[in-house]
Amino acid sequence: MFFDGKTSAEMTQFTGPSQGPNGETILNRVTIRRISADRVEQAWEKSTDGGKSWEIAFRGEYMRKQP
């Protein structure tokens, strides 16, 4: 679940906690950035130290389908 978010013309970012396999708190951050008018990049990062450092868990690039 995401509890915080911010947005600008170039990106949107959401953050929120989850629970790891051993009960530890993991902070999640999902950032969606505009690459061009028809492409965006999504990066899902995780932090186990309260946001001091981040590790990429997933990175994807999406393109608009051409008709």
C-alpha positions in Angstrom: 0.0 0.0 0.0 1.3 3.4 -0.9 0.8 6.3 1.5 2.7 9.2 -0.1 2.9 10.5 -3.6 4.2 13.4 -5.6 3.9 14.3 -9.3 5.4 16.7 -11.8 5.4 17.1 -15.6 8.2 14.6 -15.9 7.4 12.0 -13.2 5.1 10.5 -10.7 6.4 8.8 -7.5 4.6 6.8 -4.8 6.1 5.5 -1.5 4.8 3.2 1.2 5.8 0.4 3.5 5.4 -3.4 3.2 6.5 -6.3 5.3 9.3 -8.6 4.3 9.4 -12.4 4.7 11.0 -12.2 8.2 8.6 -9.5 9.4 11.0 -6.6 8.7 9.6 -3.3 7.3 10.5 -2.6 3.7 10.0 0.8 2.2 8.8 0.8 -1.5 9.2 3.5 -4.0 7.6 3.4 -7.5 8.7 6.1 -10.0 7.1 6.5 -13.4 9.1 8.9 -15.7 8.2 10.2 -19.1 10.9 9.3 -21.6 9.0 10.7 -24.6 5.4 11.5 -25.6 4.9 7.7 -26.3 7.2 6.0 -23.7 7.5 5.8 -19.9 9.8 4.0 -17.6 8.7 2.4 -14.3 11.2 1.7 -11.6 10.2 -0.1 -8.3 12.8 0.3 -5.6 13.0 -1.2 -2.1 14.8 0.0 1.0 15.5 -1.9 4.2 17.2 1.0 5.9 14.4 3.5 6.0 15.2 5.1 2.7 18.9 5.7 3.1 19.7 3.4 0.3 17.6 1.9 -2.5 17.8 -1.3 -4.6 15.9 -1.7 -7.9 13.5 -4.6 -7.7 11.9 -4.0 -11.1 12.4 -1.7 -14.1 10.1 -1.7 -17.1 9.7 0.5 -20.1 6.3 0.9 -21.7 5.5 2.2 -25.2 2.2 3.4 -26.6 0.7 1.0 -29.1 0.7 2.4 -32.6 -2.6 2.1 -34.4 
